Amino acid sequence: MVDLGRNLGVSRSYISHSLRLLSLSKDLQRAIRDGLISPGHARALLRLRTKEAQADSTVKMISGSWSVRKSEKAVSAILAGGVSEAVSIKKSPWIEKLENDFSGVVGSPVEIDEAGGCLRIDYRMINDVLDGILTLLGHHSGA
């Protein structure tokens, strides 16, 4: 793996992690390829023993636009036999509406953490997201 990594210009751990992802179901591999979840989300899923648990957790990750960290916490809670805060706390309808409205304006998933006072915007194309935020703030780009 060291030689392969050197030839490809990546680390041995990158090769090792990538090979481990091949043990996931074809559906989960497709979710990674399609950008629905990241390799970081998938590494968290690898800790779950059954394909069903992996699939169920993936649905929650995607529908909730979970961060990798939130996904790792949820998987840890599942393995500990409990239900994590990430899984059990239901957001207020008002916060969900704000997330949906703001997401529609910026064109990317938005997560509001009431307890931590944090607003998180996921993006694939930074320019598109910045244009949405600038429009929201009343600033129009010159393009």
N, C-alpha and C positions, 0 to 999 in steps of 0.2 A: 504494500500500500504506500510505503514511503516513496518508492521509485515512481509509481503511478502518479502520486500527488506532485512529485517534482516535475514529471513530464507534462502534467496538465497545469502546473502553476498554482496548485491548491495544497492545503495542508493535509496531513494524514488523517486528522480528525474529521475534516470535511468529507473525505472519501468514506471513512467509517460511518459517519452519520448518514450519508446518502445511501449507502448499502443497507443500513438498518431500515430505512424508509421503504425499501422494497418488500419488507415483510408485511406491510399494511395491505388491506384489501385493494382491489383494482379501483373501487369507487373512491376510496380515500386518496389513492395515488392521483386519480383524476382531479379530485378537489384541490390538491396541491398544484398540479399542472395548470388548472384553470384559474388559479389565484384566489380560490375561495378560502383556503387556509394556507398558512405559511409552513415551511419546514419546521419552524419552531413550535407551532401548534401540533404538528404531526409527531414531533419528538415527545411531547407531553403525552399524546395518545398511546405511544408505544408502551408506556408503563401499565396500561390497562390490559388485563389478561384475555378478555374475550373480544371478538370482532363486534358483537352486539354492543358492548359497553363503549367501544371505540366509535361506532357509528352513532349511538345516542349522544355521546359527548360532542361529536363533530357537528351534529344538527344544532345543539345548543350554542356552540362556538360561533357558527355561521349566523344563526338567527339573532344572536345577541351581540354580534360584532365584537366578540371578546378579544382582548389583547392576549399575547402569549402568556404574560404573567398571570392574568386572571384564569386562563386555561390550565396552567400548571397548578394553581391553587385548587381549582375544582377537581382535577385528577387526584391530587394529594388527599383531598377530603374524601373522595370516593374510595381510595385505597385504605384510608383510615377507618372506613365504615360509617362515616358521617356525611352530612350534607354541608357543603361549604357555603360560606357567606355569598360567594359569587353565584351559587346555584339557588340559594333559598330566598334571597332578598328580592322582592318584587318592587320595581320602580313605581312611583306614583304615576297615574295617568297624565298628570300635568308635565312631569319630567319626560315621559315617553313622547308626548306631543311636541315638546320643545326640541327633543332630539330629532324627531322626524322632520319638523319644520326646518330646523337649521341644516339638517342633512340635505333637504331638498334645495336649499339656497346654495350651499357650498358644493354640492354634487358628490359628496363622499360620506361614508358612515360617520356619525357623531355620537360620542358617549359622554354623558354628564354624570359625574360622581358627586352626589350631593354631600356625602360625608367628608370627602377629601377636598371639596372645593375645586374640582378639576374638570376641564373641558378637553376632550380628546377628539381629534379629527384624523381619521385614517385616510390615506390617499395613495393613489398609484402614480398620478401625474401631478406634481407639485404646482405647476403653472395653472392648471385648471382649478385647483383648490384655492390658490391665491387669488385668482380672478373672482371666484365666488365670494371670498371673504371681503375683498376690496369692494365689490358691488354692494354687499351687505352694509359696508361702512360708508357707502355713498361716494366712493372714489372710483372713477372710471378710468380704465387703462387706455393708453393712447393707441393701442393696436386696432 
